[in-house]
Amino acid sequence: MKKIVVLGGSFGGLTAAFELKRLLGKEADVTVVSDDDRFVFLPSLPWLIMGWRKPEDITLKVSDILKPRGIEFIHEAAKQVDPEKSKVITATKELPYDYLVISTGPFLSFDEIPGLGPDKGHTDCTFTLDHATGTAQKWKRILAEPGPIVIGSSQMVSCFGPSYELVFEMDAELRRRKMRHEAPILYLTSEPYLGHMGVGGLGRSRRLFEDEFAERDIKSLVNQAIEEVTPGEIKLKDGTTIPYKLAMIAPPFKGVPAVMPLGNPRGFIPVDKNYRHTKYKNIFAVGVTMAIAPPEPTPVPVGVPKTGFMTVKMAKTAAATIHADIKNITPPAAAEIDVVCLMDMGNTAAFMKASPVLPPRQTSVTKKGIWAKWMKVGFEKYFLWKMKNGMSNLP
Ligand SMILES: Cc1cc2nc3c(=O)[nH]c(=O)nc-3n(C[C@H](O)[C@H](O)[C@H](O)COP(=O)(O)OP(=O)(O)OC[C@H]3O[C@@H](n4cnc5c(N)ncnc54)[C@H](O)[C@@H]3O)c2cc1C
């Protein structure tokens, strides 16, 4: 029986574990190691901040969903991977593996910018359930005592969608309450232009976002790197200072410390088209933790987003490749990775699709309509149901 260890219990880790067990059954002993026993449907965190979702609406207990499928769960952080001896080291265990799948997501590197972040700094964040819960409290305070709002992304970020969603959602909610004039909104970003999103834009995303920002009186500053944050003020590298009452700034992304040595200088893991490590052939990396080179140089460095949609596809390819290795059959043909994204805009939403994800592309679309919002709500329910029931074979 082959021993397969999966690091991470989220989009990539759970999908890989379910797929490996489905494909290999009793031929594989699959163990998921995660420092969090919760699966959080991260795309709904902006709604949680807005007060439109509660944590229990978007959270599943990982141990509860893995056990019925015969997958072991270890609720611990991996401290280190020893690729030469093929073992994972946690605080209390050494776990040998025949194959390792890494899907440990981003390390949120707040410390790279003095004063950034909710724990040691002065800004809020959207990227984890705990951070979003704290930000929801700050948002309530803004509604009680309005003031300038700054939302956006620092240098080296590779996830822009949630910041755009929050800009549009806060704008819509403030208008609904007839108090938009009391809370100026600034979108501050490392992207070279609005709608770039780390992928050189999708279809008419630049024009759409520029028009929406103009119509909604949302100011923007692009091509910006942050020097430091102090209480009530953001200082940019070019010397500009920006006042804020609520600042929600995405931090630089890195790989998590346990897998840093397997990756490039920022800890993102180099893989081939089947998500196999370029050096260690029994290690696979999917989702945010794997490395994708940016499509073009930008004045301020930005990373390529690896969305939930992309991560699930990567995890399926990695699992099918491991299955093929074990069965000694031809691995699946390496497919170009594409992306579909549903972005909430408060009172409407956008559907975005790019195939492949980086230019030049066969398809590149951004369309706006309330129908995209209903698709997003439906997708949230569907994906949580799919994960709860381990139905990873479904699209
Ligand atoms: C606010 C927000 C909104 C988003 N909106 C969308 C959207 O609308 N559409 C979309 O497609 N995508 C969206 N995304 C992106 C999507 O959530 C990510 O692509 C997806 O979560 C990536 O999955 P992952 O498994 O690579 O990493 P993650 O989801 O980050 O999971 C990493 C896992 O690894 C675990 N872990 C970390 N370190 C260790 C360690 N040392 N040992 C063991 N376990 C560890 C963590 O606890 C976690 O379980 C959004 C993301 C955020 C944050």
The ligand as an SDF file (V2000), in Angstrom:
LIG
                    3D

 53 58  0  0  0  0  0  0  0  0999 V2000
  -10.8810   36.5010    0.5610 C   0  0  0  0  0  0  0  0  0  0  0  0
  -10.6560   35.5630   -0.5900 C   0  0  0  0  0  0  0  0  0  0  0  0
  -11.5600   35.5350   -1.6340 C   0  0  0  0  0  0  0  0  0  0  0  0
  -11.3790   34.6620   -2.7160 C   0  0  0  0  0  0  0  0  0  0  0  0
  -12.2990   34.6260   -3.7370 N   0  0  0  0  0  0  0  0  0  0  0  0
  -12.1770   33.6850   -4.7060 C   0  0  0  0  0  0  0  0  0  0  0  0
  -13.1840   33.5520   -5.7120 C   0  0  0  0  0  0  0  0  0  0  0  0
  -14.1770   34.2750   -5.7320 O   0  0  0  0  0  0  0  0  0  0  0  0
  -13.0220   32.5770   -6.6530 N   0  0  0  0  0  0  0  0  0  0  0  0
  -11.9390   31.7410   -6.6470 C   0  0  0  0  0  0  0  0  0  0  0  0
  -11.8340   30.8580   -7.5160 O   0  0  0  0  0  0  0  0  0  0  0  0
  -10.9610   31.8770   -5.7200 N   0  0  0  0  0  0  0  0  0  0  0  0
  -11.0530   32.8060   -4.7510 C   0  0  0  0  0  0  0  0  0  0  0  0
  -10.0830   32.9340   -3.7970 N   0  0  0  0  0  0  0  0  0  0  0  0
   -8.8710   32.1140   -3.9040 C   0  0  0  0  0  0  0  0  0  0  0  0
   -9.0540   30.7410   -3.3010 C   0  0  0  0  0  0  0  0  0  0  0  0
   -9.5990   30.8360   -2.0220 O   0  0  0  0  0  0  0  0  0  0  0  0
   -7.6800   30.0920   -3.2900 C   0  0  0  0  0  0  0  0  0  0  0  0
   -7.3010   29.8810   -4.6170 O   0  0  0  0  0  0  0  0  0  0  0  0
   -7.6810   28.7710   -2.5650 C   0  0  0  0  0  0  0  0  0  0  0  0
   -8.0350   28.9290   -1.2200 O   0  0  0  0  0  0  0  0  0  0  0  0
   -6.3060   28.1430   -2.6930 C   0  0  0  0  0  0  0  0  0  0  0  0
   -6.3300   26.8970   -2.0770 O   0  0  0  0  0  0  0  0  0  0  0  0
   -5.0130   26.2620   -1.4770 P   0  0  0  0  0  0  0  0  0  0  0  0
   -5.3940   24.8770   -1.0690 O   0  0  0  0  0  0  0  0  0  0  0  0
   -3.8990   26.4480   -2.4410 O   0  0  0  0  0  0  0  0  0  0  0  0
   -4.6120   27.1720   -0.2280 O   0  0  0  0  0  0  0  0  0  0  0  0
   -5.4250   27.6740    1.0290 P   0  0  0  0  0  0  0  0  0  0  0  0
   -6.8810   27.7350    0.7620 O   0  0  0  0  0  0  0  0  0  0  0  0
   -4.7420   28.9240    1.4730 O   0  0  0  0  0  0  0  0  0  0  0  0
   -5.1980   26.5450    2.1080 O   0  0  0  0  0  0  0  0  0  0  0  0
   -3.9570   26.2650    2.6840 C   0  0  0  0  0  0  0  0  0  0  0  0
   -4.1310   25.1460    3.6950 C   0  0  0  0  0  0  0  0  0  0  0  0
   -2.8630   24.7530    4.1970 O   0  0  0  0  0  0  0  0  0  0  0  0
   -2.8840   24.7400    5.6060 C   0  0  0  0  0  0  0  0  0  0  0  0
   -1.5000   24.9710    6.0610 N   0  0  0  0  0  0  0  0  0  0  0  0
   -0.7690   26.1020    5.9640 C   0  0  0  0  0  0  0  0  0  0  0  0
    0.4680   25.8920    6.4650 N   0  0  0  0  0  0  0  0  0  0  0  0
    0.5130   24.5930    6.8580 C   0  0  0  0  0  0  0  0  0  0  0  0
    1.5250   23.7820    7.4550 C   0  0  0  0  0  0  0  0  0  0  0  0
    2.7490   24.2560    7.7450 N   0  0  0  0  0  0  0  0  0  0  0  0
    1.2240   22.4950    7.7350 N   0  0  0  0  0  0  0  0  0  0  0  0
   -0.0140   21.9920    7.4470 C   0  0  0  0  0  0  0  0  0  0  0  0
   -0.9950   22.7220    6.9090 N   0  0  0  0  0  0  0  0  0  0  0  0
   -0.7350   24.0130    6.6050 C   0  0  0  0  0  0  0  0  0  0  0  0
   -3.8900   25.8170    5.9750 C   0  0  0  0  0  0  0  0  0  0  0  0
   -4.3900   25.6770    7.2840 O   0  0  0  0  0  0  0  0  0  0  0  0
   -4.9640   25.5430    4.9070 C   0  0  0  0  0  0  0  0  0  0  0  0
   -5.7660   24.4400    5.2880 O   0  0  0  0  0  0  0  0  0  0  0  0
  -10.2420   33.8160   -2.7340 C   0  0  0  0  0  0  0  0  0  0  0  0
   -9.3170   33.8660   -1.6690 C   0  0  0  0  0  0  0  0  0  0  0  0
   -9.5260   34.7170   -0.6110 C   0  0  0  0  0  0  0  0  0  0  0  0
   -8.5260   34.7220    0.5250 C   0  0  0  0  0  0  0  0  0  0  0  0
  1  2  1  0
  2  3  1  0
  2 52  2  0
  3  4  2  0
  4  5  1  0
  4 50  1  0
  5  6  2  0
  6  7  1  0
  6 13  1  0
  7  8  2  0
  7  9  1  0
  9 10  1  0
 10 11  2  0
 10 12  1  0
 12 13  2  0
 13 14  1  0
 14 15  1  0
 14 50  1  0
 15 16  1  0
 16 17  1  0
 16 18  1  0
 18 19  1  0
 18 20  1  0
 20 21  1  0
 20 22  1  0
 22 23  1  0
 23 24  1  0
 24 25  2  0
 24 26  1  0
 24 27  1  0
 27 28  1  0
 28 29  2  0
 28 30  1  0
 28 31  1  0
 31 32  1  0
 32 33  1  0
 33 34  1  0
 33 48  1  0
 34 35  1  0
 35 36  1  0
 35 46  1  0
 36 37  1  0
 36 45  1  0
 37 38  2  0
 38 39  1  0
 39 40  1  0
 39 45  2  0
 40 41  1  0
 40 42  2  0
 42 43  1  0
 43 44  2  0
 44 45  1  0
 46 47  1  0
 46 48  1  0
 48 49  1  0
 50 51  2  0
 51 52  1  0
 52 53  1  0
M  END
$$$$
